[in-house]
Amino acid sequence: MVDAVGSQQALHKILLAWDYFDLWGKVDAGGGVYEELQPVPQTFANIKEYVSVMEPLLLEECCAQIMRGVEEGEVMTPHPTVVANSEHREDFLITRLVMQSGVTDLYTDNDLVLICKENPEAENVNTSLHALGFCEAHEGQQVLRVKFYLSQDSQAGNAKGMQRAKAMTTGLCTPSSCWWLLRLGNISTITREWVALQHAHLVPFMDILLSAKSRAAPASKHLDIPPGMKAAMERECNPSQMSALQAGLDGTPVVLIQGPPGTGKTRTILNLLSVIMHSANKSSIALLQAASAAAAAAAAAAAAADGERVTGVAALLPADPAERGALVAAQCPWLAGRLLPGPQGGEVATGNVRDRVTPYDPLPPGAVHDDCFGLLRRVVAQRVGRAMGPKAHVLVCAPSNSALDEIVMRILRSGLMDKDGANFAPSLVRVGVRSHHSVAAVSLDNIVDSRLGGAGGDKGGKAGAQERDRMRVAILDEANIVCSTLSFAGSSVFYRLSRKFDVVVIDEAAQAVEPSTLVPLTMGCKQVYLVGDPVQLPATVIATRAVEQGYDCSLFKRLQTAGYPVKILDTQYRMHPDISAFPSAEFYDGRLLNGEGVVQETVQPWHSQPAFGPFAFYDVAGRESTPPGGASIMNKAEAHMVLVLYRELVHAYPQLRRTASVAVISPYKAQVKLLRDSFKTALGEEAARLVDINTIDGFQGREKDICIFSAVRSPPAPKKGGRRAGIGFVADERRINVGLTRARCSLIVIGNVRALQVDPHWANLIHSAISRRCLYRPKPPYAEWMSGVLAGGVAGLVEPTAQEMAALEKVRSRAAKKAAAAGAKAGEYAALDAKGVLADEEDNQDEGGGGGGGGGAGGGGGGGASLEDPGADEGGGDVEADGEEEEDQPQTLDATQAVTADLLAAAAAAAAAAPTGGNGDGGGGGDGGAKRKAADSKPAAAKAAGGKAAGGKRTRT
């Protein structure tokens, strides 16, 4: 049984014992929570080794998420607070803090907070009096209940730490003492991953996850797909999809299904759910078929017998059909409606009010009268909306809300398949917060509200918390399919279910770290299907040191690398063959086939102009630049070329101007912002809204007819004898794969050939473009050049020189060495991501995930920079104008000076009142409150720590 509370307490003791400012010093010096971390191996000898490797990496990631939120200004401004009272509970100090009315709404349960005697953002702040706390619950409008761990054991062997803990205990036990409180981030997701890691031994097939060796169940446990369903699926599925659907029927506890772009992964998941819901062993299917045949024969015999003898109601009616119909019509006019026989054999309307509100299709003449308006008709009962035969209890998970809701919407829209191959609507529940409005009908909270209202309770669903909780558990126990994010699957409601899940299906499994994948598996399931693609985007990991040890490697990827069997969906239905050719060869060993009819579905009128695809590469020799105060990168020349291309495209094919058929994708959020601003300026806000401009991360799982990809990277040429600069995470094969596989009909890549060809993957793409005569080399002014190419007056295709081809071949010949550099690339990717270079528009972390979270695509970069002069100096860029002046630095201010009289009075009143409220569930945790946007957002004391031990006065450097 999972002891969630005990595991959470253990985690809290670790986190709350950290010296926040000392940890900042270690991070600034390149360190972290631990001096050394162990790399993640492909296999583990036992559970003890597994936990000893994963646990420090999880804590390192927790630290990085907290620090990232502060570094990027994603935490709130500190607030003055007053102690109402404190009490010791086991090893913890529970303090009730009073704040100004409304301020507590900015904090959520399970937030990690910093409490200081002085404002942590002030100059010369004294850091000797501070502690980390955990928000347990809200009490009313002004009180937060916060947990601290300040026992002497927490700082054993650390004299300064022990002194700080003692002083903080004294201070927090002093009623009406004044402090500053700062929200650092929510740790709900980290907590659930920690609990799952501590209970990994409860996973029934953990031996497989450790050893990466498969095992099948005994033959008696093997299942089959019912014949009717199998025949229907074989008509709509290709062989690789059918193979994937049958992979787990032999009882294999762990099944891996790899779904490359456009191969029907979501459709396969829906069919998989149908199979799970209705599959049975051969003997059961034979019995079911025999029973169905016997029932059909009995029904036929009964119908024949009824035709020979008169029984029941028919025995009391006249034998003549006309008389019989007239009698029933007279006695049961509500059945007759407008179908009463008229004088000349026609139909006469009766004026029955039911006919006006409930019309029905007319039956053939005489049909109603012959069977007395259906009273004598034999009707076979049908079970509607319920599974026939064996019914599994299935949990469907995904790392993000968007990926999960895509599955839920597909089930709601098209349903599943029953044992006979007919459409079937399962009992479905979506659990969690921040779900899409389209799935509200099956959201757990809405179902609870509906049931409580329908039972005569409060129509708004405001029943007692206990009654709501009981009903939530009952609904989840009843459901055929429960859908939850990986993180929310660790919330307390799942631990109280009486009916455990038989099967867990995890979509986008390659985008989750291992502890996250373990969360739903500790519920005692018998089988798990991991569905994803390790060659697309990896799990989001902030901690550079953790990435260097392989913490971003998903369970799917680790098992596959260790040789565990994988079912691959090998037929794509999204991309024009000219687009899919390179990803298939480069990332899938040439195994990605084109589906039947994909050519006809993706050929478009604009393909008559080769410059618009299906595939084209534009070699733009721009210069990359970093906007002031940012870490992201932009390229004005490439952005200008994107705008020129789009204008020419919609000018030549006006139908594209009216549809949202075009997307622009870039790896860097500064480039995304520059492009968005440029399109708004050039086209107007309404027209620009039709163009979907986003990052690679924000576009995974999506597709458009036309995609224009801006690679951005174009570092300065090296000095004589020097080495050419690298291109950062743009060289990551997973990002390249995602960026190049979003387009259905046309893919247009814009990049600097000279800069990109240093990477083997990009070198191969450039070589492919040359060999297919799809490489163009624009010359400024780009608009004039483009018009000339389209008119046929300018030769745009590149004929590379022998020297260029030699350089390209040299890079391609070194492709075998790319594996050795993979670790370094991964580390660089994590370092850039930690600085906020990436813009993840999707909600890759779900409810309450991690620290303050990364900035959106709007952060950094070029402001409203003009693109009309791509030859202008791009080194400095334009400062982003957000209408805010630089904030004045707060002065050193003791909390007592910041607290008002009414706050002190509120604290006194709260201290006098009896404590109320219970422990938080661990399920909350959204981003709280207003965020500060100062460019220099790290607390002054943290910046001043600079690797030194905490304590004493600090001066900002």
TORKOLMI-592659 format. One record per residue (C-alpha): y, z, x negated; residue in one letter. Coordinates in steps of 0.2 Angstrom, whole numbers, plus 5000, padded with zeros to 4 digits. Each point is the difference from the previous one (the first is absolute). Layout:
YZXa/...
//
This chain:
500050005000m/501749964994v/501150154995d/501749915001a/501050165001v/499250074984g/500249844991s/501849995005q/500450184994q/499249954983a/501249854999l/501550105005h/499650134986k/500149864987i/501549915007l/501150155004l/499650074982a/500949854992w/501650034991d/501049865007y/501349984987f/498750024986d/499049875008l/501549885000w/500250034981g/498249954997k/500149845011v/501649954991d/499150024983a/498649895006g/498850135006g/499550085016g/499050145008v/498649984988y/500049964981e/498549895001e/499249915014l/498249925001q/499849825004p/499049955016v/498349944995p/499049875010q/498750135004t/499850195000f/498650114995a/500350135014n/501350065012i/500650134987k/500549864989e/500849905014y/501150145005v/500550054983s/500649824997v/500949975017m/500850175002e/501349994986p/500449825004l/500350055018l/501250144994l/500949884988e/500349885014e/500750155011c/501250044986c/500549824998a/500449985019q/501150155000i/500949954985m/500249825006r/500850065016g/501350104990v/500349864987e/500449875014e/501150115010g/498750015014e/500150195003v/501350085010m/501550104995t/499750184996p/500450125015h/500650185000p/498750125007t/499950195003v/498450115000v/499650085016a/498550094994n/498449984990s/498250065000e/498549994989h/498549915007r/498550004988e/500749934984d/501549925007f/501750055005l/500549945017i/501949995002t/501049965016r/501649904995l/501549985012v/501049844999m/501549925009q/499549945018s/499249834999g/499750004981v/498250065002t/499749835009d/500249924983l/498450094994y/498249975006t/498550104999d/499049984984n/501649964990d/500150054982l/501750094997v/501050074986l/500950165002i/501450054987c/501350144999k/501349874995e/500249825006n/498849904990p/501249854999e/501450104993a/500650004982e/499550144988n/498750065013v/498950154996n/498249955002t/499250174997s/500050045019l/499049865009h/498349975008a/499049875009l/499650035018g/499049935014f/500749985018c/498750075011e/500949995017a/501650005010h/500550155010e/501449955013g/501549904995q/500550094984q/498550084992v/498849934987l/498450094995r/499749964982v/498650064989k/500250044981f/498750054987y/500850124988l/498650114995s/499950054982q/498349914999d/500949845003s/500950014984q/498750084989a/500349984981g/501849945004n/501250154996a/501549905007k/499149945015g/499450185004m/501850064999q/500649865011r/498750045013a/500450185000k/501949975002a/499749875014m/498850125009t/501450135000t/501349885005g/499049925015l/499550175006c/501950055002t/500649975018p/501649905001s/499949944982s/500749824999c/499249854992w/500049814999w/498549905007l/499649824995l/498749895008r/498949914987l/498849915011g/498550015011n/498350044993i/498949975016s/499149854992t/499750084983i/499450165009t/498749905010r/499449914985e/499850164991w/499050085014v/498949845000a/499750014981l/499550185001q/498749965014h/499449844992a/498350084999h/499949995019l/500049815001v/498149965004p/500049854988f/501050074986m/498649964988d/500349825003i/501950024997l/499750094984l/498649894993s/500549835007a/498249975004k/499649945018s/498550065010r/499449945017a/499350115014a/498149995005p/499449855009a/499950105016s/501950025000k/500449824998h/501049925015l/500249835007d/501449925009i/499649975019p/499549815002p/501449965012g/501350074989m/499249924985k/500049835008a/501850025005a/500650064982m/499049864992e/501149875010r/501650084994e/499650074982c/499749914984n/498450044990p/501050124988s/500750105015q/498350015008m/499350074984s/501350134999a/499750055018l/498150034997q/500350084983a/499950185007g/498649975012l/498750064988d/500850174999g/500949984984t/501250155000p/501449914990v/500449825004v/501449904991l/500849855008i/501349904990q/501249895010g/501049884990p/501649935008p/499849915016g/498150035001t/500050085017g/499950184994k/500750085016t/499049895012r/498550064989t/500450185003i/500149975019l/498349925000n/499450144988l/500550135013l/499149905014s/498450004989v/500250194996i/500250045019m/498549905006h/498749984986s/498350085002a/498350004992n/498849865004k/498950115012s/501550065010s/500749825002i/498249945006a/500050145012l/501749965006l/499649825002q/498450045010a/500950125011a/501349875004s/498749875004a/499150125011a/501650045009a/500449825003a/498349965007a/500150155011a/501749945007a/499449835003a/498550065009a/501150125011a/501149855004a/498649905005a/499250145011a/501750035008d/500149825005g/498350015009e/500450165010r/501550075009v/500450184994t/501550125001g/501649945007v/499449835003a/498750065012a/501350065012l/501049845000l/499949845011p/498849874992a/501349865003d/501249994985p/501549965011a/499750145011e/499650124986r/501749954991g/501050025016a/499350175003l/500350064982v/501849935000a/500450095016a/499350174994q/500649984982c/501749905001p/500550074983w/498649904992l/500449845009a/501849974996g/500649825002r/498249945000l/499650035018l/499249845008p/501349905011g/499649915016p/499649834991q/499050084986g/501550034989g/500850164993e/501250115009v/501250124992a/499950185008t/501650064993g/499150144991n/501250094989v/498750014986r/499949824999d/501849994995r/499950124986v/498249964994t/499649825001p/498349944996y/499249834997d/499349925015p/498149985001l/499049845005p/500049975019p/498750125008g/499750104984a/500950155006v/499250005017h/498249974994d/500050164990d/501150105011c/501549994988f/499050064986g/499250155009l/498249924998l/500349924982r/499050084987r/501150054985v/499350044983v/501050164993a/500949964984q/500650134987r/501849954995v/500850054984g/498550104993r/498849974987a/498349955005m/498550074990g/500350114985p/501850054997k/500650064983a/501550114997h/501149904988v/501550054990l/501149854994v/501250044986c/501349914989a/501350064987p/501549955010s/500550005018n/500449815000s/498249964995a/499350115012l/501049955015d/499649824996e/498250045004i/500450105015v/501149865007m/498649874997r/498750115010i/501250035014l/500449815001r/498349924998s/498850155002g/498350014992l/498349925004m/498650085010d/498149984998k/500049845010d/501549924990g/501250035015a/501750084998n/500050195000f/501450134999a/499550164991p/500750175002s/501450004987l/501250134993v/501449984987r/500350174991v/501650044990g/501849984999v/501149854997r/498949885009s/500649835006h/500750005018h/498749865005s/498650134998v/500850145010a/498849985015a/498650064989v/501050134990s/499250175001l/501550095005d/500449885014n/498250025006i/500250195000v/501649995010d/499249885013s/498550115003r/501150165001l/501249915012g/498649935010g/499150175002a/501550075008g/500850074985g/501749974993d/500449815001k/500850014983g/498550064993g/500850174996k/498450115002a/499650144989g/499649964982a/498350075002q/499649895015e/500749854991r/499050034984d/498450035011r/500349835008m/500349914984r/498350054993v/499249955016a/500749835000i/499549974982l/498350065004d/499849885015e/500749844991a/498949864993n/501349964987i/501350114992v/501349924989c/501050104987s/500849984983t/499150074986l/501250154998s/500050055018f/498150005001a/500250164990g/501050095014s/499350155008s/499649925017v/498649904991f/499250164993y/499850075018r/499049855007l/498350045007s/499449824998r/500049944982k/500349824996f/498549894997d/500949874990v/501749984991v/500849834997v/501450004988i/501149854999d/501149964985e/498950114991a/500549934983a/501850075003q/499550185001a/499750124985v/498350085001e/500550175006p/500849925015s/498449905004t/499050165000l/501150085014v/499049925014p/498450014991l/499950195000t/499850005019m/498249974998g/499849825004c/498349914996k/500749834994q/501649934994v/500649824999y/501449974987l/500949845004v/501449934988g/500449894985d/500250084983p/500849844994v/501550045011q/501250144999l/499450164994p/500250185006a/501850064998t/500050134986v/501750074993i/499450104985a/500049894985t/498850114990r/498850005015a/500049815000v/499649994982e/498450105003q/499549885015g/500550115015y/500649855009d/498349935000c/499350015017s/498350065005l/499649825005f/500549934983k/499150134990r/498449975009l/500249814999q/500350014981t/498550114998a/498949875007g/499850065018y/499649855012p/501549935010v/500049885014k/501349874998i/500849905014l/500149834992d/500949885012t/501850005003q/500949935015y/501850044996r/500649894986m/500249814997h/498649964987p/501449954987d/500650185002i/498350094999s/499449894986a/500850114986f/499650185007p/498249955003s/499849944982a/501050134992e/499650165009f/498349965009y/499049904988d/500249855011g/499050085014r/501449995013l/499649855012l/501149925012n/499550025019g/499749855011e/501549935007g/501250094989v/500749844993v/500549945017q/500850165005e/501150024985t/500649824997v/501849995005q/501349865002p/501050074985w/498549964988h/500649825000s/501350064988q/499050074985p/501550114995a/499650115015f/498150034997g/498650035004p/500350074982f/501449984988a/500750094985f/501850004996y/500450044981d/501750095002v/500850064983a/501050145007g/500350174992r/499450175006e/501250145001s/500050195006t/501350065012p/501150144994p/499150175003g/498449925005g/498349974992a/499549855010s/500349824995i/500849845008m/500349824995n/501549915008k/499549834995a/498350025009e/500850075015a/501249855001h/498649884998m/499150095015v/501549985011l/500249824995v/498149965004l/500150095017y/501649905005r/499349834995e/498450055009l/500750045017v/501349864999h/498649874998a/498950095013y/501150095013p/498650075009q/499750134986l/501850065003r/499550075017r/498450094995t/499550144989a/498949894990s/500750034982v/499850154989a/500850044983v/499050124989i/500450084983s/499350144990p/501750094997y/501050095013k/501649954992a/499649825002q/499550035018v/501750085004k/500949864991l/499149875010l/500350095016r/501850024997d/500249824994s/499149935016f/501150105011k/501649944991t/499449825000a/499249985017l/500650145011g/499150155005e/499149925015e/499349864990a/499650114985a/499050115011r/498749865003l/499650004981v/498850154996d/500650054982i/498950144993n/499150074985t/498249964995i/499550185006d/500949985016g/499149835004f/498250044997q/498949965015g/501349895007r/500249815000e/501349865004k/500049815001d/501149984985i/500250134986c/501249984986i/499650124985f/501350054987s/499250074984a/501750074993v/499550034983r/501049914987s/500350104984p/501149944986p/499249884988a/499450104984p/500949994984k/499249894986k/498450084995g/500050135014g/498750015014r/500449945018r/500350155012a/498750045013g/500249975019i/499550185006g/499050025016f/500349825005v/498549974989a/498950115010d/498649895007e/500050095017r/501849975003r/499949824995i/498549985012n/500950085015v/501649904996g/499249845000l/498850025015t/501350045014r/500449815004a/499049905013r/500849834998c/501250004985s/500150114984l/501649974989i/500150104984v/501650024991i/499950074982g/500449984982n/498649914992v/500550054983r/500050185004a/498550005012l/498849914989q/499750154988v/498850065013d/498349915002p/500050005019h/501749935001w/499649884986a/498549945010n/501149985016l/501349894990i/498649904993h/499349975017s/501749955006a/500249874986i/498349935003s/500349985018r/501749934997r/500950145010c/501250064986l/501849985002y/501550044988r/501650025010p/501749984991k/501650075006p/500949985011p/498450025010y/500649945017a/500549834992e/498349994991w/499050045015m/500949875011s/499649874986g/498250044999v/499850005019l/500949835001a/498949934986g/501449974988g/499650144988v/498350024992a/499650185002g/498250014994l/499850074983v/499049914986e/499750134987p/500249964982t/498550024988a/500850164993q/500250085017e/498149965004m/499550074983a/500950165003a/499250015018l/498349974993e/500250134987k/500450135013v/498549955011r/498950014985s/500450194998r/499550035018a/498450094995a/501150144992k/500950045016k/498750145004a/500650094985a/501850015006a/499650055017a/500250184997g/501749974993a/500649895014k/499450135012a/501050144991g/501549895000e/499849965019y/499950195004a/501550044989a/501149865009l/499450065017d/500450184996a/501849944996k/500149925018g/499949824993v/498749955014l/500550005018a/498650045012d/500649955017e/498350055008e/499650185003d/498650014986n/500050185002q/499950075017d/500450175008e/500950114989g/499449914984g/500650064984g/501750054993g/501649935006g/499349825000g/500749854991g/501649905005g/499949865011g/500449824996a/501850025002g/500250114984g/500849924985g/500549834995g/501449885002g/500950055015g/500849855008g/500049904984a/500549825002s/498649874996l/501149855000e/500250004981d/498350044992p/500749964983g/501250155000a/499750154989d/498650105009e/499950144987g/501050135010g/499749955018g/501050075014d/500150185004v/499250035017e/501350065012a/499450125013d/501750075005g/499750174991e/501050074985e/499150104987e/499750185006e/500950144992d/498950114990q/499750165009p/500750154991q/498950154995t/499950105016l/499050165003d/499149995017a/501050155006t/501649904999q/499349865010a/499350105014v/501150035016t/500150165010a/499149925015d/498549954989l/499950184994l/500150065018a/498649885004a/498950074986a/500350175006a/499549965018a/498449904993a/499550154990a/500150115015a/499049885011a/498150014999a/499349854990p/499349865010t/499149834998g/498449964991g/499549914985n/500349814999g/498649885003d/500249904985g/500249855010g/501949985000g/501149944987g/501349865003g/501449964989d/501350135004g/501849995003g/501549924992a/499749944982k/501450014986r/500449844992k/500950054984a/499549894986a/499750154989d/498950095012s/498950114989k/500450185001p/501250054986a/498950144995a/498549884999a/500949884990k/500650134988a/498350074998a/499649864987g/498350064995g/500650184997k/499250155008a/500950065016a/501150155001g/501950044995g/501549895003k/499849815000r/501449874997t/499849835006r/499849874986t/
//
